[in-house]
Amino acid sequence: MWLKKLKIAVIQKDLELLSTLLKNIPTLNDENEIQEAQYLLAQAKSEVQSLQEKTSNSMKQMKKNMEFLKSTQRPSTNKLDTKF
């Protein structure tokens, strides 16, 4: 049952389910199940790393965008500007 849920989580890229499954790893006795679990866990690791990289790139791009927007804004003053 755990192995089927792991397959589903990897296919659907469901990080919450993966996290839950990793907290409750059962003892596997069958060599085929162990190999399958290793393969699926390697796939899950790869997916998580890919998502982390995408998130990191998105955050860097957002930071650049924010810096650009700040650089195009007129500097504000605390004084009341009475010049027209």
CNS distance restraints for C-alpha pairs under 8 A (distance, minus, plus):
assign (resid   1 and name CA) (resid   5 and name CA) 6.38 0.50 0.50
assign (resid   2 and name CA) (resid   6 and name CA) 6.15 0.50 0.50
assign (resid   2 and name CA) (resid  21 and name CA) 7.36 0.50 0.50
assign (resid   2 and name CA) (resid  25 and name CA) 7.83 0.50 0.50
assign (resid   2 and name CA) (resid  26 and name CA) 7.51 0.50 0.50
assign (resid   3 and name CA) (resid   7 and name CA) 6.24 0.50 0.50
assign (resid   3 and name CA) (resid  33 and name CA) 7.65 0.50 0.50
assign (resid   3 and name CA) (resid  37 and name CA) 6.73 0.50 0.50
assign (resid   4 and name CA) (resid   8 and name CA) 6.31 0.50 0.50
assign (resid   5 and name CA) (resid   9 and name CA) 6.10 0.50 0.50
assign (resid   5 and name CA) (resid  21 and name CA) 7.83 0.50 0.50
assign (resid   6 and name CA) (resid  10 and name CA) 6.16 0.50 0.50
assign (resid   6 and name CA) (resid  17 and name CA) 7.99 0.50 0.50
assign (resid   6 and name CA) (resid  18 and name CA) 6.77 0.50 0.50
assign (resid   6 and name CA) (resid  21 and name CA) 6.93 0.50 0.50
assign (resid   6 and name CA) (resid  37 and name CA) 7.93 0.50 0.50
assign (resid   6 and name CA) (resid  40 and name CA) 7.20 0.50 0.50
assign (resid   7 and name CA) (resid  11 and name CA) 6.15 0.50 0.50
assign (resid   7 and name CA) (resid  40 and name CA) 6.75 0.50 0.50
assign (resid   8 and name CA) (resid  12 and name CA) 5.96 0.50 0.50
assign (resid   9 and name CA) (resid  13 and name CA) 5.57 0.50 0.50
assign (resid   9 and name CA) (resid  14 and name CA) 4.87 0.50 0.50
assign (resid   9 and name CA) (resid  15 and name CA) 7.20 0.50 0.50
assign (resid   9 and name CA) (resid  17 and name CA) 5.93 0.50 0.50
assign (resid   9 and name CA) (resid  18 and name CA) 5.79 0.50 0.50
assign (resid  10 and name CA) (resid  14 and name CA) 6.64 0.50 0.50
assign (resid  10 and name CA) (resid  18 and name CA) 7.41 0.50 0.50
assign (resid  10 and name CA) (resid  40 and name CA) 6.97 0.50 0.50
assign (resid  10 and name CA) (resid  43 and name CA) 7.06 0.50 0.50
assign (resid  10 and name CA) (resid  44 and name CA) 5.68 0.50 0.50
assign (resid  13 and name CA) (resid  44 and name CA) 7.80 0.50 0.50
assign (resid  13 and name CA) (resid  47 and name CA) 7.31 0.50 0.50
assign (resid  14 and name CA) (resid  18 and name CA) 6.24 0.50 0.50
assign (resid  15 and name CA) (resid  19 and name CA) 6.03 0.50 0.50
assign (resid  15 and name CA) (resid  48 and name CA) 7.93 0.50 0.50
assign (resid  16 and name CA) (resid  20 and name CA) 6.29 0.50 0.50
assign (resid  17 and name CA) (resid  21 and name CA) 6.07 0.50 0.50
assign (resid  18 and name CA) (resid  22 and name CA) 6.03 0.50 0.50
assign (resid  18 and name CA) (resid  44 and name CA) 7.84 0.50 0.50
assign (resid  19 and name CA) (resid  23 and name CA) 6.37 0.50 0.50
assign (resid  20 and name CA) (resid  24 and name CA) 6.66 0.50 0.50
assign (resid  21 and name CA) (resid  25 and name CA) 6.20 0.50 0.50
assign (resid  28 and name CA) (resid  33 and name CA) 6.66 0.50 0.50
assign (resid  28 and name CA) (resid  34 and name CA) 6.08 0.50 0.50
assign (resid  29 and name CA) (resid  33 and name CA) 7.49 0.50 0.50
assign (resid  29 and name CA) (resid  34 and name CA) 7.26 0.50 0.50
assign (resid  30 and name CA) (resid  34 and name CA) 6.31 0.50 0.50
assign (resid  31 and name CA) (resid  35 and name CA) 6.22 0.50 0.50
assign (resid  32 and name CA) (resid  36 and name CA) 6.06 0.50 0.50
assign (resid  33 and name CA) (resid  37 and name CA) 5.97 0.50 0.50
assign (resid  34 and name CA) (resid  38 and name CA) 6.15 0.50 0.50
assign (resid  35 and name CA) (resid  39 and name CA) 6.22 0.50 0.50
assign (resid  36 and name CA) (resid  40 and name CA) 6.14 0.50 0.50
assign (resid  37 and name CA) (resid  41 and name CA) 5.96 0.50 0.50
assign (resid  38 and name CA) (resid  42 and name CA) 6.13 0.50 0.50
assign (resid  39 and name CA) (resid  43 and name CA) 6.28 0.50 0.50
assign (resid  40 and name CA) (resid  44 and name CA) 6.12 0.50 0.50
assign (resid  41 and name CA) (resid  45 and name CA) 6.08 0.50 0.50
assign (resid  42 and name CA) (resid  46 and name CA) 6.21 0.50 0.50
assign (resid  43 and name CA) (resid  47 and name CA) 6.21 0.50 0.50
assign (resid  44 and name CA) (resid  48 and name CA) 6.15 0.50 0.50
assign (resid  45 and name CA) (resid  49 and name CA) 6.15 0.50 0.50
assign (resid  46 and name CA) (resid  50 and name CA) 6.15 0.50 0.50
assign (resid  47 and name CA) (resid  51 and name CA) 6.17 0.50 0.50
assign (resid  48 and name CA) (resid  52 and name CA) 6.09 0.50 0.50
assign (resid  49 and name CA) (resid  53 and name CA) 6.16 0.50 0.50
assign (resid  50 and name CA) (resid  54 and name CA) 6.24 0.50 0.50
assign (resid  51 and name CA) (resid  55 and name CA) 6.06 0.50 0.50
assign (resid  52 and name CA) (resid  56 and name CA) 6.04 0.50 0.50
assign (resid  53 and name CA) (resid  57 and name CA) 6.14 0.50 0.50
assign (resid  54 and name CA) (resid  58 and name CA) 6.12 0.50 0.50
assign (resid  55 and name CA) (resid  59 and name CA) 6.12 0.50 0.50
assign (resid  56 and name CA) (resid  60 and name CA) 6.22 0.50 0.50
assign (resid  57 and name CA) (resid  61 and name CA) 6.18 0.50 0.50
assign (resid  58 and name CA) (resid  62 and name CA) 6.13 0.50 0.50
assign (resid  59 and name CA) (resid  63 and name CA) 6.16 0.50 0.50
assign (resid  60 and name CA) (resid  64 and name CA) 6.29 0.50 0.50
assign (resid  61 and name CA) (resid  65 and name CA) 6.16 0.50 0.50
assign (resid  62 and name CA) (resid  66 and name CA) 6.12 0.50 0.50
assign (resid  63 and name CA) (resid  67 and name CA) 6.16 0.50 0.50
assign (resid  64 and name CA) (resid  68 and name CA) 6.13 0.50 0.50
assign (resid  65 and name CA) (resid  69 and name CA) 6.18 0.50 0.50
assign (resid  66 and name CA) (resid  70 and name CA) 6.14 0.50 0.50
assign (resid  67 and name CA) (resid  71 and name CA) 6.15 0.50 0.50
assign (resid  68 and name CA) (resid  72 and name CA) 6.41 0.50 0.50
assign (resid  69 and name CA) (resid  73 and name CA) 6.53 0.50 0.50
